[in-house]
Amino acid sequence: MRFNDPMYTVEQQNGVCMSCHTPKQLQKSFWPHDVHMAKVACASCHQLHPTQDKMQALDDKGRIKLCVDCHSDQRNNPAFNPSSVHLGQRQP
């Protein structure tokens, strides 16, 4: 599978991740997992098995900026596709 490729739905992409990572584990780590699970691909925010996940290094200010930036893109772009967002575009 190619992650962040619009030919695969969010459900298809996240299904691969959810074969190992359970929603219960993710919900404990950060609340947006629960809110975005069916709408945004995991690979939109996370790299696949990195040594250090950049998302874990974000402080509260960085996480808020990530939310604001992505939701602004969604509001301003009718063609916004959350399954094809790349992490590199979302760095604080």
C-alpha positions in Angstrom: 0.0 0.0 0.0 1.1 3.5 -0.7 0.2 5.7 2.2 -1.0 9.3 1.6 -2.1 8.2 -1.9 -5.6 9.4 -2.7 -6.4 6.1 -4.5 -6.7 4.5 -1.1 -9.4 5.5 1.3 -8.8 6.6 4.8 -10.4 3.4 6.0 -8.1 1.2 3.8 -5.0 3.1 5.0 -5.9 3.0 8.7 -7.0 -0.6 8.4 -3.4 -1.5 7.8 -2.3 0.5 10.9 -5.1 -0.9 13.0 -4.0 -4.5 12.3 -1.3 -3.8 15.0 -2.1 -0.5 16.7 -5.4 -0.8 18.6 -7.7 2.2 19.0 -7.7 1.8 22.7 -3.9 2.3 22.9 -4.2 5.3 20.6 -7.0 7.0 22.5 -4.9 6.8 25.7 -1.9 8.5 24.0 -3.7 11.5 22.5 -7.4 12.4 22.2 -7.5 13.4 18.5 -6.9 9.8 17.5 -10.5 9.0 18.6 -11.9 12.1 16.8 -10.1 11.6 13.5 -9.8 7.9 13.2 -12.4 7.6 10.4 -11.6 10.8 8.6 -7.8 11.2 8.5 -5.2 8.7 7.5 -2.7 7.8 10.2 0.1 8.5 7.8 -1.2 12.1 7.4 0.3 12.9 10.8 2.7 10.0 11.5 5.7 8.5 9.6 5.8 4.8 9.3 7.8 3.3 12.1 10.4 6.0 12.5 13.1 5.9 15.1 11.5 9.0 16.6 7.9 10.0 15.8 7.9 13.7 15.1 4.4 13.9 16.5 5.6 12.8 19.9 8.1 15.6 20.0 5.5 18.3 19.6 4.6 20.4 22.6 1.1 21.7 23.3 1.7 24.8 21.2 2.9 22.7 18.3 -0.1 20.4 18.5 -2.5 23.3 18.6 -0.8 24.8 15.5 -1.2 21.5 13.7 -4.9 21.4 14.4 -5.4 25.0 13.4 -3.4 24.7 10.1 -5.1 21.5 9.0 -8.6 22.7 9.9 -7.9 26.0 8.1 -6.9 24.1 5.0 -10.0 22.0 5.2 -12.2 25.1 5.6 -10.5 27.0 2.8 -10.2 24.3 0.2 -13.3 22.4 -1.0 -11.1 19.7 -2.6 -9.2 19.1 0.7 -8.5 15.4 1.0 -7.3 14.3 4.5 -6.1 11.0 3.2 -3.4 12.7 1.1 -2.0 15.2 3.6 1.7 14.7 4.2 3.4 15.2 7.5 6.0 17.5 6.1 3.3 20.1 5.4 2.2 20.0 9.0 5.3 20.8 11.0 5.1 23.7 13.4 
